[in-house]
Amino acid sequence: MLNQIVTLTKKLINCPSISPYDAGCQDILINYLDELNFSIEIFNIKDTKNFWAYCHNNANINIVDTLIFAGHTDVVPPGDITKWKSDPFQAIIKNNILYGRGSIDMKGALAAMIMAAKEFFNKYSNYYNGRLAFLITSDEESTAANGTKKVINKLIDRNEKLDYFIIGEPTSNKILGDNIKNGRRGSLNIELIVKGIQGHVAYHKLANNPIHQIVPALNELLLVQWDKGNKFFPKTSMQITHMLSSIKSNINNIIPNNILLKFNFRFNNEIHYKKILDIFNKIIQKHIKYFNIKWNISGLPFLSLPQTNNLNKKNLMNIVKKNIKLINNIYPTIFNDGGTSDARFIIKSKAQIIELGLINSTIHKINECVKINDLYLLSKIYYKIIKDILLKN
């Protein structure tokens, strides 16, 4: 099975699927699933390719549970190609390490999912209850506007049975399976324009420098402790991502008339984004007279926990933890740091969600790579999860 996982991962990497373009990845996956007798539905929306695939035991009229593997075929741009050890879209193996853009995020996990499904159906095609499904998009890394967000709404609207999701995002830190996620932080973006009066630097008293205005406000913002975090989430963090004055020439004797700043807050479930906005506004008003603020939310924080009042449902978190221990002899932590993921859309389904994937140390970096053995171990863990969810008791 290892050779098959590696072969599929390489095929996917060799497709230059820079978000939101799929570049043939989904055709490759669909061919594998078609051979396993999955029913395939295509949900292509504008420049985004999506598909929903499912397979169930025809002997069982009533579908007991649905386990869904979710993921994305798109990748971020490779950056400076001259700094790569090899072509980022021509997968190579050196010293049992597979190099290529998307090897970690998340084409390796997709290959592991497909091969886990293949192994399961080869052994248990007539002995399981429920349904195995895949929800795959080509736009997770960019706007995510026409991907999982819209497909999950379609599935919910038609009352699809959605019980358990495994999302293959790279959640591991140092050892495969050492961390999993059952939630994500929210993301708040703020755009601030500070207004001043343009003038000559030699006659600064006749001007009003917006850069000087913002400095004390930034000092105060950087000292705010927004919250203390909790056992599932780190503390809320603020990062300044842009700072640009209105003077765009190389002339160095002009005080600009305004400055644009952009901020990003990654916030947990201990604080509401409206409180962040309130504190932010009060600090800005304290130091600055003329300004303009725009903001948007790209995701709210959430946690996926088993419903204790539903005794008929299995505990996905416990199943995942058990099988990580069984395959890789480690108990995972559950900590929801990192960026956003499509789980923020899937949570609307009220299904149990666990994110479990490869080691995240090289995601989005030059020379992104994965250990060959980790691909095998991840596929074995996925296989065990399928068994625990779908096999008859």
C-alpha positions as CSV (number, residue, x, y, z in Angstrom):
1,M,0.0,0.0,0.0
2,L,2.9,2.4,0.7
3,N,3.9,2.4,-3.0
4,Q,0.4,3.2,-4.0
5,I,0.1,6.1,-1.5
6,V,3.4,7.6,-2.7
7,T,2.4,7.2,-6.4
8,L,-0.9,9.0,-5.9
9,T,0.8,11.8,-3.8
10,K,3.3,12.3,-6.6
11,K,0.6,12.4,-9.2
12,L,-1.3,15.1,-7.3
13,I,1.9,17.2,-6.6
14,N,2.7,17.1,-10.3
15,C,-0.5,19.0,-11.0
16,P,0.2,22.8,-10.5
17,S,-3.0,23.5,-8.7
18,I,-2.4,27.0,-7.4
19,S,-5.6,28.1,-5.7
20,P,-8.3,28.1,-6.9
21,Y,-7.3,26.1,-10.0
22,D,-7.5,22.3,-9.7
23,A,-5.2,21.5,-12.7
24,G,-6.5,17.9,-12.9
25,C,-6.2,16.8,-9.3
26,Q,-9.8,16.0,-8.8
27,D,-10.0,14.0,-12.0
28,I,-7.3,11.8,-10.6
29,L,-9.1,11.4,-7.3
30,I,-12.5,10.7,-9.0
31,N,-10.9,8.0,-11.1
32,Y,-9.7,6.2,-8.0
33,L,-13.1,6.6,-6.3
34,D,-15.0,5.5,-9.4
35,E,-13.1,2.2,-9.3
36,L,-14.3,1.8,-5.7
37,N,-17.9,2.2,-6.9
38,F,-18.4,5.6,-5.4
39,S,-21.2,7.8,-6.7
40,I,-19.8,11.2,-7.8
41,E,-21.5,14.5,-7.8
42,I,-19.7,17.5,-9.4
43,F,-20.3,21.0,-7.9
44,N,-18.2,23.3,-10.0
45,I,-18.8,26.9,-9.2
46,K,-17.2,29.6,-11.3
47,D,-13.4,29.0,-11.1
48,T,-13.7,26.5,-8.3
49,K,-14.0,22.7,-8.7
50,N,-15.8,20.7,-6.0
51,F,-17.1,17.1,-5.8
52,W,-19.1,15.1,-3.3
53,A,-18.6,11.3,-3.5
54,Y,-20.2,8.6,-1.4
55,C,-20.4,4.8,-1.2
56,H,-22.6,2.6,1.0
57,N,-23.5,-1.0,1.4
58,N,-26.4,-1.8,-1.0
59,A,-27.5,-4.5,1.4
60,N,-28.3,-1.8,4.0
61,I,-31.4,0.2,3.1
62,N,-31.1,2.6,6.0
63,I,-27.8,4.5,6.3
64,V,-26.7,4.4,9.9
65,D,-23.8,6.9,9.9
66,T,-21.8,8.8,7.3
67,L,-18.1,9.4,7.7
68,I,-16.8,12.1,5.5
69,F,-13.2,12.8,4.5
70,A,-12.9,16.5,3.6
71,G,-10.0,18.3,2.0
72,H,-8.7,20.5,-0.8
73,T,-6.6,20.0,-3.9
74,D,-5.4,23.6,-4.2
75,V,-2.1,24.9,-3.0
76,V,-0.4,28.2,-2.3
77,P,2.1,29.5,-4.9
78,P,5.6,28.1,-4.6
79,G,7.4,31.4,-4.1
80,D,10.9,31.8,-5.5
81,I,11.4,28.6,-7.5
82,T,15.2,29.1,-7.7
83,K,15.3,28.4,-3.9
84,W,13.7,25.0,-4.2
85,K,15.8,21.9,-4.3
86,S,13.8,20.8,-7.3
87,D,10.8,21.8,-9.3
88,P,7.9,22.3,-6.8
89,F,5.5,20.7,-9.2
90,Q,7.7,17.7,-10.0
91,A,7.6,15.5,-6.9
92,I,10.9,13.8,-6.1
93,I,12.1,11.5,-3.3
94,K,15.4,12.0,-1.5
95,N,16.4,10.0,1.6
96,N,12.8,8.7,2.1
97,I,11.4,12.3,2.0
98,L,9.0,13.4,-0.7
99,Y,9.4,17.0,-1.9
100,G,6.8,19.1,-3.7
101,R,4.3,21.9,-3.2
102,G,1.2,20.4,-1.5
103,S,3.0,17.3,-0.1
104,I,2.0,18.3,3.4
105,D,-0.9,20.7,2.7
106,M,-2.7,18.6,1.8
107,K,-2.1,16.3,-1.2
108,G,-0.3,13.7,1.0
109,A,-3.3,13.5,3.3
110,L,-5.7,13.1,0.3
111,A,-3.7,10.2,-1.0
112,A,-3.7,8.6,2.5
113,M,-7.5,9.0,2.6
114,I,-8.1,7.4,-0.8
115,M,-5.8,4.5,0.0
116,A,-7.4,4.0,3.4
117,A,-10.8,3.8,1.6
118,K,-9.4,1.4,-1.0
119,E,-8.0,-1.0,1.7
120,F,-11.3,-0.9,3.7
121,F,-13.5,-1.7,0.7
122,N,-11.1,-4.5,-0.5
123,K,-11.6,-6.2,2.9
124,Y,-15.1,-5.2,4.1
125,S,-17.2,-4.3,1.1
126,N,-20.1,-6.4,2.3
127,Y,-19.7,-6.1,6.0
128,Y,-20.2,-2.5,7.0
129,N,-23.1,-0.2,7.9
130,G,-23.4,3.4,6.9
131,R,-21.7,5.4,4.3
132,L,-18.2,6.7,3.5
133,A,-18.0,10.0,1.6
134,F,-15.5,12.6,0.3
135,L,-16.0,16.4,0.1
136,I,-13.2,17.9,-1.9
137,T,-12.7,21.5,-3.1
138,S,-10.1,23.4,-5.1
139,D,-10.5,26.7,-3.2
140,E,-9.4,26.5,0.4
141,E,-6.2,28.5,0.2
142,S,-7.6,31.7,-1.4
143,T,-11.0,33.2,-1.0
144,A,-12.9,29.9,-0.2
145,A,-16.0,31.6,-1.6
146,N,-17.1,28.9,-4.0
147,G,-15.8,25.8,-2.4
148,T,-16.8,23.9,0.8
149,K,-18.8,26.9,2.0
150,K,-21.3,26.5,-0.8
151,V,-21.2,22.8,-1.2
152,I,-21.9,22.1,2.5
153,N,-24.9,24.4,2.3
154,K,-26.3,22.5,-0.6
155,L,-25.8,19.2,1.3
156,I,-27.5,20.6,4.4
157,D,-30.4,22.0,2.4
158,R,-31.2,18.6,0.9
159,N,-30.9,16.9,4.3
160,E,-27.8,14.8,3.6
161,K,-26.9,12.6,6.6
162,L,-23.6,14.1,7.8
163,D,-22.3,12.6,11.0
164,Y,-18.5,12.6,11.2
165,F,-15.9,14.6,9.4
166,I,-12.1,13.9,9.2
167,I,-10.3,16.9,7.7
168,G,-6.8,16.3,6.4
169,E,-5.2,19.6,7.4
170,P,-1.6,19.3,8.7
171,T,-2.3,19.3,12.5
172,S,0.8,17.4,13.7
173,N,3.7,19.4,15.2
174,K,6.8,17.2,15.6
175,I,5.5,13.6,15.4
176,L,2.7,12.4,13.2
177,G,-0.5,12.5,15.3
178,D,0.9,14.4,18.2
179,N,-1.9,17.0,17.9
180,I,-5.4,17.1,16.5
181,K,-7.9,19.9,16.2
182,N,-11.6,20.0,17.1
183,G,-12.1,23.7,16.5
184,R,-10.5,26.8,15.0
185,R,-10.0,30.4,16.1
186,G,-11.9,33.3,14.5
187,S,-10.2,35.8,12.2
188,L,-11.0,39.5,12.4
189,N,-9.5,41.9,9.9
190,I,-9.4,45.7,10.5
191,E,-8.3,48.4,8.1
192,L,-7.4,51.7,9.7
193,I,-6.8,55.0,7.9
194,V,-5.2,57.7,10.0
195,K,-5.7,61.2,8.6
196,G,-3.2,64.0,8.9
197,I,-2.1,67.1,7.1
198,Q,0.6,66.9,4.4
199,G,3.5,69.3,4.6
200,H,7.2,69.9,4.3
201,V,9.3,68.0,6.9
202,A,11.3,71.2,7.6
203,Y,8.0,73.0,8.6
204,H,6.5,70.2,10.5
205,K,4.5,72.5,12.8
206,L,2.4,73.4,9.7
207,A,1.6,69.8,9.1
208,N,0.2,66.9,11.1
209,N,2.1,63.6,10.7
210,P,-0.3,60.6,10.8
211,I,2.6,58.3,11.4
212,H,3.5,60.1,14.6
213,Q,-0.2,59.9,15.6
214,I,-0.4,56.2,15.3
215,V,2.8,55.3,17.3
216,P,1.4,55.8,20.8
217,A,-1.8,54.0,19.8
218,L,0.2,51.0,18.5
219,N,2.2,50.9,21.7
220,E,-1.0,50.6,23.7
221,L,-2.6,48.0,21.4
222,L,0.5,45.8,21.6
223,L,0.3,45.7,25.4
224,V,-3.3,44.6,25.5
225,Q,-3.9,41.1,26.9
226,W,-7.1,40.3,25.1
227,D,-7.7,37.1,27.1
228,K,-5.9,34.2,28.7
229,G,-6.9,31.4,26.3
230,N,-8.1,28.1,27.5
231,K,-7.3,24.3,27.2
232,F,-8.5,24.3,23.6
233,F,-7.3,27.6,22.3
234,P,-4.2,29.9,22.7
235,K,-4.5,33.5,23.7
236,T,-6.1,35.9,21.2
237,S,-3.3,37.6,19.2
238,M,-3.0,40.8,17.1
239,Q,-0.7,41.2,14.2
240,I,-0.1,44.4,12.1
241,T,0.1,43.1,8.5
242,H,0.3,46.4,6.5
243,M,1.6,49.9,7.0
244,L,1.6,52.3,4.0
245,S,1.7,56.1,3.8
246,S,0.1,58.2,1.1
247,I,3.5,59.2,-0.2
248,K,4.5,56.7,-2.8
249,S,7.6,58.4,-4.3
250,N,11.2,58.3,-3.2
251,I,11.0,61.9,-2.0
252,N,11.9,62.1,1.6
253,N,11.0,65.6,2.6
254,I,7.2,65.3,2.7
255,I,5.0,64.5,5.6
256,P,2.1,62.3,4.3
257,N,-1.5,63.3,4.7
258,N,-2.6,59.8,5.8
259,I,-1.4,56.3,6.6
260,L,-3.1,53.0,6.0
261,L,-2.7,50.1,8.5
262,K,-4.1,46.6,8.4
263,F,-4.5,44.4,11.5
264,N,-5.5,40.7,11.9
265,F,-6.8,39.3,15.1
266,R,-6.9,35.5,15.7
267,F,-9.4,35.2,18.5
268,N,-10.7,32.3,20.6
269,N,-14.1,31.6,22.2
270,E,-13.2,33.5,25.4
271,I,-13.8,36.9,23.7
272,H,-16.4,38.2,21.2
273,Y,-15.1,40.0,18.1
274,K,-17.3,43.0,19.1
275,K,-15.4,43.4,22.3
276,I,-12.1,43.4,20.3
277,L,-13.6,46.1,18.1
278,D,-14.7,48.1,21.1
279,I,-11.3,48.1,22.8
280,F,-9.6,48.8,19.5
281,N,-11.9,51.8,18.8
282,K,-11.4,53.3,22.3
283,I,-7.6,53.1,22.0
284,I,-7.6,54.7,18.6
285,Q,-10.0,57.5,19.7
286,K,-7.8,58.2,22.7
287,H,-4.8,59.0,20.6
288,I,-6.2,60.0,17.1
289,K,-8.8,62.6,16.1
290,Y,-9.4,61.9,12.5
291,F,-9.5,58.3,11.3
292,N,-11.6,55.8,9.4
293,I,-12.1,52.1,10.3
294,K,-13.4,49.2,8.2
295,W,-13.5,45.6,9.4
296,N,-14.6,42.1,8.3
297,I,-14.9,38.6,9.8
298,S,-13.4,35.8,7.8
299,G,-14.3,33.1,10.4
300,L,-15.8,32.8,13.9
301,P,-14.3,30.5,16.5
302,F,-15.9,27.2,17.1
303,L,-15.5,23.9,18.9
304,S,-16.8,20.5,17.7
305,L,-17.8,18.3,20.7
306,P,-19.8,15.1,20.8
307,Q,-23.4,15.6,21.8
308,T,-23.7,14.0,25.2
309,N,-27.5,13.6,24.8
310,N,-27.2,11.4,21.8
311,L,-26.1,8.0,23.0
312,N,-26.5,6.5,19.5
313,K,-23.5,8.5,18.2
314,K,-19.9,7.3,18.5
315,N,-17.3,9.6,20.0
316,L,-15.1,10.6,17.0
317,M,-12.5,12.3,19.2
318,N,-12.0,9.2,21.2
319,I,-11.8,7.0,18.1
320,V,-9.2,9.2,16.6
321,K,-7.1,9.4,19.8
322,K,-7.3,5.6,20.2
323,N,-6.1,4.8,16.7
324,I,-3.3,7.4,16.8
325,K,-2.0,5.6,19.9
326,L,-2.5,2.2,18.2
327,I,-0.6,3.1,15.0
328,N,2.0,5.6,16.2
329,N,2.2,5.0,19.9
330,I,1.4,8.6,21.0
331,Y,-1.6,10.2,22.6
332,P,-2.4,13.5,20.8
333,T,-2.9,16.9,22.4
334,I,-6.0,18.8,21.3
335,F,-5.0,22.4,20.6
336,N,-6.6,24.7,18.1
337,D,-3.9,27.1,17.1
338,G,-2.9,27.8,13.5
339,G,-5.0,29.5,10.8
340,T,-8.6,29.0,9.6
341,S,-9.8,25.9,7.6
342,D,-12.9,24.8,5.8
343,A,-14.1,23.3,9.2
344,R,-15.5,26.8,9.8
345,F,-18.1,26.1,7.1
346,I,-18.6,22.4,7.9
347,I,-19.5,23.1,11.6
348,K,-22.9,24.2,10.3
349,S,-23.7,20.6,9.7
350,K,-23.6,19.9,13.4
351,A,-21.4,16.9,12.7
352,Q,-18.5,15.8,14.8
353,I,-15.3,17.3,13.3
354,I,-11.7,16.3,13.8
355,E,-8.8,17.7,11.9
356,L,-5.9,15.2,11.6
357,G,-3.1,15.4,9.2
358,L,0.7,15.5,8.6
359,I,3.5,17.4,10.3
360,N,3.0,21.1,9.7
361,S,6.7,22.3,9.9
362,T,7.0,22.9,6.1
363,I,3.5,24.1,5.0
364,H,3.6,27.0,2.6
365,K,7.4,27.0,2.8
366,I,10.2,26.6,0.2
367,N,11.0,22.8,-0.1
368,E,7.7,21.6,1.4
369,C,8.2,17.9,2.1
370,V,6.8,14.9,3.9
371,K,8.4,11.7,5.3
372,I,7.4,8.7,3.2
373,N,6.7,6.7,6.4
374,D,4.3,9.4,7.7
375,L,2.1,9.0,4.6
376,Y,1.8,5.3,5.4
377,L,1.1,5.8,9.1
378,L,-1.5,8.5,8.4
379,S,-3.3,6.2,5.9
380,K,-3.3,3.4,8.5
381,I,-4.8,5.7,11.1
382,Y,-7.5,6.8,8.6
383,Y,-8.2,3.1,7.8
384,K,-8.7,2.3,11.5
385,I,-11.1,5.2,11.9
386,I,-13.2,4.0,9.0
387,K,-13.4,0.6,10.6
388,D,-14.4,1.9,13.9
389,I,-17.1,4.1,12.5
390,L,-18.6,1.8,9.7
391,L,-18.0,-1.8,10.7
392,K,-21.0,-3.7,12.1
393,N,-20.8,-4.1,15.9
